[in-house]
Structure formats: C-alpha cells, structure tokens
Amino acid sequence: MKEKVDMGAPANSGNVSPFSGLACANWNRRPIAVMEAADLSVRPDSGFSDADLVLEMPAITASITRLMPVYVCNDPPEVGSIRSTRHDYIALAAGWNAILTHWGGSHFAADILDKGTLAKGGAVDDLDLNGSMGHKAPECGFRKEGIPAPDNGFAKFSTLLDCAQKAGYDMTDKFSGYPHQAEAPLDQRPVGGHLRVGFAGPYAVDYDYDKATNTYLRSWNKVADLDANNQKRNAPKNVAVVIATSEQIEGQYNNVQIGDPQFDTVTEGDAYYYINGQEIKGRWKKDKSSWNTKLFMYDSNGQEVKFAPGQIWVEVLEPGQALKWTPQQ
C-alpha cells in the first residue's frame, strides 16, 4: 500500500519555498535531492549555492562525509560530483518528499530502492544515474573528462527535471516545510561569530558569521568553500547541527541513527541552531514509523525552530566530535 507523504499543516504562507521561506516561481515544485561527494579531489562541488537546503552527514563513521543538496527554487546549470547513496540518506530525502538522484548505492540502499517508487509502495522516488538499482536512469548523467572515476559523475539539472517527468513522478511539492521568522535588522545583529563543526580531518567545517549579509561564510578544511558553477562563496542564512550516533554496520558502510525505519533505535537527540548570529539549543526528532516523516527541529521550549528566510545547511555531527560556537558581540 502506498504510504502517505507527511503533508501536515503548511509551515509558511504564500508562494515560498518550504525550505528557505523565500518567494520564487518554482515554490511548489517537487524537491530534487542530489548525492554529492565531499572528497578533496573534487572540491569545489557544483550547485550548492543554488540549493534551498544542504545536508552534510557521515558516510563512514568518524571519517568521510557526503552531502545532499535539495533544490526547489533554483536550477543550477550543473550538479556534481554525484556519488552513491546510502540507506540513511534515503530516510531523510523521503521525509522531505524529494526525488533522490544518485550514482548507484550500497546494497542496503538497493534493498530499499528496488522495492519500487512511491506509486508502487516504495520508500522514495529516485533517479539512479548508474543504472544499477531503483529507477534506472543512466541516460540522465554523464562522466566528465579530466576527473578520475568514481568522482566524475555529473548531470545537467535541466536534464534531471526532464528525467523525473519522464519517469512519471508527481512534480508538485507536498512537503509541509519549515517555519520562518523575520530576518533580524542590521542593528540587532552581533558583530560576528565563529562556528567550528569538527568532522574528521579535511572534512571539518568552519562558519564565520557576517553581520552585513546575515550569513555564515563557509570554509572547508580551512579553505573558502566556493560553488564551482559560479565561484560564489557558500554562505547559508542558517546552520543546524544535529547530534546523531554513527556506527559501522558492514565494512565501509555505516548507519547514522536519524530515523531510518529498518536499523534505528534512536529517533531524537540534541541540536544546535545558528540563526541571525545567535546560537539556539534544542532537539531534533524523526519518527521511524514511516519513511516519509520529516526531520523535525525544535527549540528548548519544544517549538519548531523558526529559521531566517534563506538557505539552511544541516550538519549531522557524531557525539564527541567538536562543536564550538564563539560569539563576537
């Protein structure tokens, strides 16, 4: 039987993105999520600056990360390096009602994707550019010359939209969204602030709060993180850090306990939010009873956090990894 998408009560009013809260022509278009590499050899990646939300999460416990930008409003010319998916990313993409684009995946992911699309009672709609699992769509991506495999997988975003339509997927968004607040006026913002998200080695991330733009300037391995498409600095309006246990379940495959219906026993944990230059402590929750329940983000009063209008960057950090916010008033 087909599962229902978590539609809930809309978190925003008007013709705005359910993730960023910004008005745009594509506000009710089905989200497209893309698995992308974090490897040093492929930095800078293509397309992050145009995403409504970006997820960064361990692909191996206490080691490498992998990213999943989610697009509603903007159409980047190109996305990549596109890499394989893992089962725990599927649970998050499904909760956001996103079409998951990937280049193959683990056998745990294949067990989920090979059960079929949403219309056939599966967990998620997907496009597999490797053609090995789920909805096989090898014609929708390409291998870029001059970049060694497996990091040379890319796609034109316009092609992904065409492929999703040809697959017969519903292209109307049904995600209830995240609530938003008014952006803090300039005279109410702090002078600055520094956030350290201590992923292992070269995967560590730093954010420097910029008062003038009310954004968090992102650095990767102490290098300014740029979008390869346009050379823009990746600078989200909001950073959400959720603390979730990561554990190896087989060889190089791990599981992040963040609401996967098959593996997880933990469905909530601590969270820290960086909005308008301030740190807010709270909790995250994700019901594992269904694939398509959203990742809820709450403040210390149990209310959903209200983000500033703009891009959200979600960092999934393991317990014990460094997280430090240094305010500058």
C-alpha positions in Angstrom: 0.0 0.0 0.0 1.3 3.4 -0.9 2.5 5.5 2.1 1.2 9.0 2.6 3.7 11.8 2.5 3.8 14.0 5.6 1.8 16.9 4.4 0.8 18.4 7.8 -0.1 22.0 8.1 2.0 24.3 5.8 4.7 25.9 7.9 4.7 29.0 5.7 2.2 31.2 4.0 2.4 32.5 0.4 4.2 31.3 -2.6 7.5 30.5 -0.9 9.9 27.6 -0.8 9.0 25.1 2.1 12.7 25.0 3.0 14.0 28.6 2.6 10.8 30.5 3.0 11.8 32.6 0.0 9.4 33.6 -2.7 10.2 32.0 -6.1 8.5 30.9 -9.3 9.1 27.2 -8.5 7.8 27.4 -4.9 5.5 24.4 -5.3 7.8 22.2 -7.5 8.8 18.8 -6.1 12.2 18.9 -4.5 15.2 17.3 -6.2 17.9 15.9 -3.9 21.3 15.0 -5.2 24.0 12.9 -3.6 27.4 14.7 -3.8 30.9 13.9 -2.8 32.9 15.7 -0.1 36.3 14.3 -1.3 39.2 16.7 -1.5 39.9 15.6 -5.1 36.5 17.0 -6.3 36.3 20.2 -4.4 34.8 22.7 -5.1 31.5 20.9 -5.8 28.9 22.2 -8.3 25.5 23.5 -7.3 25.5 24.1 -3.5 24.9 27.9 -3.7 21.5 27.3 -5.5 20.2 24.7 -3.0 17.3 25.5 -0.6 18.8 23.1 1.9 22.1 21.1 2.1 22.6 18.1 4.3 26.1 17.0 5.3 26.4 13.7 7.1 29.0 10.9 7.7 29.3 8.3 5.1 31.8 6.4 7.2 31.8 6.6 11.0 34.2 9.3 12.2 35.6 9.7 8.7 34.4 11.0 5.3 31.1 12.8 4.8 28.8 13.0 1.9 26.4 15.8 1.0 22.8 16.0 -0.3 21.7 19.4 -1.6 17.9 19.8 -2.0 16.5 22.1 -4.8 13.2 23.8 -5.2 13.6 27.4 -6.2 16.7 27.5 -8.3 18.0 25.5 -11.2 21.8 25.2 -11.1 23.4 24.6 -14.6 25.2 21.5 -13.3 25.4 19.3 -10.2 28.2 17.1 -9.1 30.3 15.2 -8.3 27.4 12.8 -8.0 28.1 9.8 -5.8 26.3 6.8 -4.5 23.5 6.9 -1.9 23.3 5.2 1.5 20.1 4.0 3.2 20.1 6.7 5.9 20.1 9.5 3.3 17.0 7.8 1.7 15.1 8.3 5.0 15.9 12.0 5.1 15.1 12.6 1.4 11.8 10.7 1.7 10.8 12.9 4.7 11.3 16.0 2.5 9.3 14.5 -0.3 12.3 14.8 -2.6 13.2 12.8 -5.7 16.6 11.3 -4.8 19.3 11.5 -7.6 22.3 9.3 -7.1 25.0 7.3 -8.8 24.4 3.8 -7.6 24.4 3.0 -3.9 25.1 0.5 -1.1 23.3 -2.9 -1.2 21.4 -1.6 1.9 20.1 1.2 -0.3 19.4 -1.2 -3.2 17.2 -3.3 -0.8 15.0 -0.2 -0.3 15.1 1.3 -3.8 14.4 -2.0 -5.6 11.1 -2.3 -3.9 9.8 0.4 -6.3 8.8 4.0 -6.4 6.2 5.7 -4.2 3.4 4.8 -6.6 4.4 1.2 -6.2 4.5 1.4 -2.4 8.2 2.1 -2.1 10.0 4.5 0.2 11.1 7.2 -2.3 11.1 8.2 -5.9 14.6 8.2 -7.3 16.9 8.5 -10.4 19.9 6.2 -10.4 22.3 7.6 -12.9 24.4 4.4 -12.6 21.5 2.3 -13.8 22.1 -0.4 -11.2 19.1 0.0 -8.7 15.8 1.7 -8.2 14.6 3.7 -11.2 17.5 3.2 -13.6 18.3 6.4 -15.5 21.9 6.2 -16.8 21.0 8.5 -19.7 20.4 11.3 -17.3 24.0 11.9 -16.2 27.5 12.0 -17.8 31.1 11.3 -16.9 33.2 14.4 -17.0 36.6 14.3 -18.8 39.7 15.1 -16.7 38.3 13.8 -13.4 39.1 10.3 -12.2 36.3 7.8 -11.5 34.3 7.5 -9.4 34.2 11.2 -8.8 33.5 12.2 -12.4 29.7 11.7 -12.3 27.8 14.9 -13.2 24.4 16.0 -14.5 22.7 19.0 -16.1 20.0 20.0 -13.7 17.5 20.6 -16.5 18.1 17.0 -17.6 17.2 15.7 -14.1 13.9 17.6 -14.2 13.1 16.1 -17.7 14.1 12.6 -16.5 11.8 13.0 -13.4 8.9 14.0 -15.5 9.5 11.1 -18.0 9.6 8.7 -15.0 6.0 9.8 -14.3 6.8 11.3 -10.9 4.4 13.8 -9.4 6.2 17.1 -9.7 4.1 19.0 -7.3 5.5 19.5 -3.8 3.7 18.0 -0.8 6.3 18.8 1.9 4.8 20.8 4.8 8.1 22.8 5.2 10.0 24.5 8.0 8.7 27.7 9.7 10.5 31.0 9.3 10.8 34.3 11.2 11.7 37.8 10.1 15.4 38.4 9.5 17.0 40.4 12.3 17.5 44.1 11.5 21.1 45.1 11.0 21.4 47.0 14.3 20.2 43.9 16.2 22.8 41.5 14.7 26.1 40.7 16.5 29.3 41.9 15.1 30.4 38.4 14.2 30.9 34.8 15.5 32.7 31.6 14.6 31.3 28.1 14.4 33.5 25.0 14.2 31.9 21.7 13.1 34.6 19.2 13.8 34.2 16.4 11.2 37.3 14.3 10.9 40.4 15.7 9.2 39.9 17.6 5.9 36.1 17.2 6.3 36.0 19.7 9.2 33.9 22.8 8.5 34.1 26.4 9.8 31.5 29.1 9.5 32.2 32.8 10.1 29.1 34.9 10.8 28.9 38.0 8.6 26.7 40.8 10.1 26.2 42.7 6.8 24.6 39.8 4.9 23.4 37.8 8.0 25.0 34.7 6.6 27.5 32.1 7.7 30.6 32.1 5.4 31.6 28.5 5.0 35.1 27.1 4.9 36.1 23.5 4.2 39.4 22.3 5.6 40.3 26.0 6.2 39.7 26.9 2.6 36.8 29.1 1.5 34.1 26.9 0.1 33.0 28.0 -3.4 30.4 26.8 -5.8 32.2 25.6 -9.0 29.4 26.7 -11.2 29.6 30.4 -10.3 32.5 30.8 -7.9 30.1 32.1 -5.2 31.1 31.6 -1.6 28.7 29.1 0.0 27.1 31.1 2.8 23.8 29.8 4.3 21.5 32.0 6.3 21.0 29.2 8.8 23.1 26.3 10.1 21.5 23.5 12.0 23.8 21.0 13.8 22.0 17.8 14.8 23.9 15.3 17.0 23.3 11.6 15.9 25.2 8.4 16.6 27.0 6.8 13.6 28.0 3.2 13.6 29.6 0.8 11.2 27.3 -2.0 10.1 29.4 -3.6 7.4 32.8 -2.8 6.1 32.8 0.8 4.9 29.0 1.1 5.3 27.7 2.8 8.4 24.4 3.9 9.8 23.5 7.3 11.2 20.7 6.9 13.7 18.4 9.6 12.4 15.0 7.9 11.8 15.7 5.0 9.4 12.8 2.5 9.8 15.0 -0.5 9.4 18.0 0.0 11.6 17.4 2.8 14.1 16.5 2.6 17.8 17.4 6.3 18.4 14.9 8.8 16.9 15.8 12.1 18.7 18.8 13.9 20.0 20.4 17.3 20.8 20.5 20.0 18.2 22.1 23.5 17.9 20.8 26.2 15.6 22.7 29.2 14.3 20.3 31.9 13.2 20.6 35.7 13.0 24.1 35.4 14.5 22.8 33.6 17.7 23.1 30.0 19.0 19.8 28.3 19.9 19.9 25.0 21.8 17.2 22.4 21.2 16.4 18.9 19.9 15.7 17.0 16.7 13.2 14.2 16.2 12.3 11.9 13.4 9.6 9.3 13.6 10.9 6.0 12.2 7.4 4.5 11.8 7.3 5.7 8.3 9.9 6.6 5.7 8.4 9.9 4.8 8.1 11.7 8.2 10.2 14.9 8.2 13.2 15.7 10.3 11.7 17.9 13.0 13.9 20.6 14.6 12.8 22.1 17.9 14.0 24.8 20.3 14.4 24.3 24.0 10.7 25.0 24.6 9.6 22.2 22.3 8.5 24.6 19.5 9.7 24.2 15.9 12.7 26.4 15.3 11.9 29.4 13.0 14.7 29.9 10.5 15.7 33.2 8.9 14.5 33.3 5.2 17.2 31.7 3.2 19.3 28.6 2.7 19.5 26.0 5.6 22.7 23.9 6.0 22.1 20.8 8.1 25.2 19.3 9.7 24.9 15.8 11.2 27.6 15.5 13.8 28.6 12.5 15.8 28.7 12.6 19.7 32.2 13.6 20.8 33.1 15.4 17.6 34.0 19.0 18.3 31.3 21.7 18.1 32.2 25.2 19.2 30.5 28.5 18.8 32.5 31.6 19.6 30.2 34.6 19.7 31.5 38.1 18.9 29.3 40.9 20.2 
